[in-house]
Amino acid sequence: MKIIIDTNIINKDYKLQGKYIVTLSEAAAKLGYEVCVPEVVVDEIVSHYKCELKEVYETYIKCVSKLEKLLPETLRLKTSQNLIDEYLKNFRDQYETELHAKNIKILPYPEVGHKSIVAKELNNKKPFKGSSKGYRDALIWETVKSELVPVNDLFEECQIQLLTRNTIDFADGNGLHQDLKDDLLTLGYGDNVVKLVTDCEE
């Protein structure tokens, strides 16, 4: 059984120390499950981190400037832009190292040549303008499908649990949306080979 994680499950948990991911990785190891994260999710998280760090750093600089007017030079503290840039260069490697330490596998982009397009979208390059409109969600779904293994069994068991809080694009009630079930049927799978899980506690 594979558990594939969407961005919204681990977003903001840049050190991967949150209770959900720690508990999930520990439980999966005991149960023999494989926890996976699509590469598009890693790209999203790295982008979110860069944006958030930039925003916080800009606020920090403003506060430091005010402090410099009030404190003697010996009491001033200031992190340079160079140090921030250097840390950003290493962040992805550190993040992937932490995923590996938790035995979480990174699933590569589906072989449809989308990576450069996603990079443009994340950076708000034309034709994108501040909205993904489900494009990255589509890539996550394509990644899920690419991980399915054909079986010759009329009673196919669940192969993948897709863990996401995105009930708008993936869910229909409490289960997988009918469009996605139809997608699985078109590929020759029963609609139970992928289970949608929207509750991290579950």
C-alpha positions as CSV (number, residue, x, y, z in Angstrom):
1,M,0.0,0.0,0.0
2,K,1.2,3.5,-0.9
3,I,0.1,6.7,0.8
4,I,0.6,9.7,-1.5
5,I,0.6,13.1,0.3
6,D,-0.8,16.3,-1.1
7,T,0.8,19.7,-0.4
8,N,-1.9,20.8,2.0
9,I,-1.0,18.0,4.4
10,I,2.6,19.1,5.0
11,N,2.5,22.8,3.9
12,K,4.2,25.2,6.4
13,D,5.9,22.2,8.1
14,Y,9.2,23.1,6.5
15,K,11.3,21.0,8.9
16,L,8.9,18.0,8.7
17,Q,8.5,17.8,12.4
18,G,4.7,18.2,12.6
19,K,2.6,15.6,14.4
20,Y,0.9,14.3,11.2
21,I,4.0,13.6,9.2
22,V,5.9,12.2,12.1
23,T,3.1,9.9,13.2
24,L,2.3,8.9,9.6
25,S,5.9,8.0,8.8
26,E,6.3,6.0,12.0
27,A,3.0,4.1,11.6
28,A,3.7,3.4,7.9
29,A,7.1,1.8,8.8
30,K,5.4,-0.5,11.3
31,L,2.6,-1.4,8.9
32,G,4.8,-1.9,5.9
33,Y,3.2,1.0,3.9
34,E,5.2,3.2,1.6
35,V,4.7,7.0,2.1
36,C,5.3,9.1,-1.0
37,V,5.2,12.7,-2.0
38,P,4.9,13.8,-5.7
39,E,7.8,16.0,-6.9
40,V,5.3,18.7,-7.9
41,V,4.4,18.9,-4.1
42,V,8.1,19.3,-3.2
43,D,8.4,22.1,-5.8
44,E,5.3,23.8,-4.3
45,I,6.6,23.6,-0.8
46,V,10.0,25.0,-1.8
47,S,8.3,27.9,-3.6
48,H,6.0,28.6,-0.6
49,Y,9.0,28.6,1.7
50,K,11.0,31.1,-0.4
51,C,8.0,33.4,-0.6
52,E,7.4,33.2,3.2
53,L,11.0,33.7,4.0
54,K,11.3,36.7,1.7
55,E,8.2,38.3,3.3
56,V,9.4,37.7,6.9
57,Y,12.9,38.9,6.0
58,E,11.6,42.2,4.5
59,T,9.6,42.7,7.8
60,Y,12.8,41.9,9.8
61,I,14.8,44.5,7.8
62,K,12.3,47.2,8.6
63,C,12.4,46.4,12.3
64,V,16.2,46.3,12.3
65,S,16.3,49.7,10.7
66,K,14.1,51.1,13.4
67,L,16.3,49.4,16.1
68,E,19.5,50.9,14.6
69,K,18.1,54.3,15.4
70,L,17.5,53.3,19.0
71,L,20.5,51.0,19.9
72,P,24.2,51.5,20.0
73,E,26.1,49.7,17.2
74,T,27.4,47.0,19.7
75,L,23.8,45.8,20.3
76,R,22.7,45.6,16.6
77,L,22.0,42.3,15.1
78,K,21.5,41.9,11.4
79,T,21.2,38.9,9.1
80,S,22.4,39.7,5.6
81,Q,20.7,39.0,2.3
82,N,23.7,36.9,1.3
83,L,23.1,34.5,4.3
84,I,19.4,34.3,3.4
85,D,20.2,33.5,-0.3
86,E,22.8,30.9,0.8
87,Y,20.2,29.2,3.1
88,L,17.6,29.2,0.3
89,K,20.1,27.4,-2.0
90,N,20.5,24.6,0.5
91,F,16.8,24.4,1.6
92,R,15.7,21.9,-1.0
93,D,18.5,19.5,-0.3
94,Q,17.8,19.7,3.4
95,Y,14.1,19.2,2.9
96,E,14.7,16.2,0.6
97,T,17.2,14.8,3.2
98,E,14.6,15.0,5.9
99,L,12.0,13.3,3.6
100,H,14.6,10.5,3.0
101,A,15.2,10.2,6.8
102,K,11.5,9.6,7.3
103,N,11.5,7.0,4.5
104,I,9.2,9.2,2.4
105,K,9.8,8.6,-1.3
106,I,9.7,11.4,-3.8
107,L,7.7,10.4,-6.9
108,P,9.0,12.1,-10.1
109,Y,6.8,14.1,-12.4
110,P,4.7,12.0,-14.7
111,E,6.4,11.7,-18.1
112,V,4.4,14.4,-19.8
113,G,7.0,17.2,-19.9
114,H,5.2,19.5,-17.4
115,K,8.0,20.5,-15.1
116,S,9.1,23.6,-16.9
117,I,5.4,24.7,-17.2
118,V,4.9,24.3,-13.5
119,A,8.0,26.4,-12.8
120,K,6.5,29.2,-14.9
121,E,3.2,29.0,-13.1
122,L,4.8,29.1,-9.7
123,N,6.7,32.2,-10.7
124,N,3.6,33.9,-12.2
125,K,5.1,33.9,-15.7
126,K,2.7,34.3,-18.7
127,P,0.4,32.6,-19.5
128,F,-0.1,32.1,-15.8
129,K,-1.2,34.9,-13.6
130,G,-1.5,34.0,-9.9
131,S,-3.8,31.0,-10.2
132,S,-3.0,27.4,-10.9
133,K,-6.6,26.5,-11.7
134,G,-6.1,22.9,-10.8
135,Y,-3.0,22.4,-13.0
136,R,-0.8,21.1,-10.2
137,D,-3.7,19.0,-8.8
138,A,-3.9,17.4,-12.2
139,L,-0.2,16.6,-12.1
140,I,-0.7,15.0,-8.6
141,W,-3.5,12.9,-10.0
142,E,-1.3,11.8,-12.9
143,T,1.4,10.9,-10.5
144,V,-1.1,8.8,-8.5
145,K,-2.1,6.9,-11.7
146,S,1.5,6.3,-12.7
147,E,2.1,4.5,-9.5
148,L,-0.7,2.0,-10.0
149,V,0.3,-1.6,-10.7
150,P,-1.8,-3.7,-13.1
151,V,-3.2,-6.9,-11.5
152,N,-5.3,-9.7,-12.9
153,D,-7.7,-9.9,-10.0
154,L,-11.5,-9.2,-10.3
155,F,-11.4,-8.1,-6.7
156,E,-8.7,-5.5,-6.8
157,E,-7.6,-4.2,-3.4
158,C,-6.7,-0.6,-2.6
159,Q,-3.2,0.2,-3.8
160,I,-2.9,3.9,-3.0
161,Q,-4.4,6.2,-0.4
162,L,-4.3,9.8,-1.5
163,L,-4.1,12.0,1.6
164,T,-5.4,15.5,0.9
165,R,-7.5,18.2,2.4
166,N,-8.5,19.3,-1.1
167,T,-12.1,18.1,-1.2
168,I,-13.1,20.6,-3.9
169,D,-10.9,19.1,-6.7
170,F,-10.6,15.4,-5.6
171,A,-13.7,14.5,-3.6
172,D,-17.3,13.7,-4.2
173,G,-18.8,13.6,-0.7
174,N,-16.5,11.5,1.4
175,G,-15.0,9.6,-1.5
176,L,-13.1,10.0,-4.7
177,H,-14.8,12.2,-7.3
178,Q,-16.7,10.3,-10.0
179,D,-14.6,11.8,-12.7
180,L,-11.5,10.3,-11.1
181,K,-13.2,7.0,-10.7
182,D,-14.1,7.0,-14.4
183,D,-10.5,7.8,-15.1
184,L,-9.4,4.7,-13.3
185,L,-12.1,2.6,-15.0
186,T,-10.8,3.8,-18.4
187,L,-7.4,2.5,-17.5
188,G,-8.8,-0.9,-16.6
189,Y,-8.8,-0.5,-12.8
190,G,-11.6,-0.8,-10.3
191,D,-12.5,2.5,-8.7
192,N,-11.4,1.1,-5.3
193,V,-7.7,0.9,-6.2
194,V,-7.3,4.5,-5.0
195,K,-8.9,5.6,-1.7
196,L,-9.3,9.3,-0.9
197,V,-8.5,10.3,2.7
198,T,-9.2,13.9,3.7
199,D,-8.9,13.4,7.5
200,C,-5.3,13.4,8.8
201,E,-6.4,11.9,12.0
202,E,-7.9,8.9,10.1
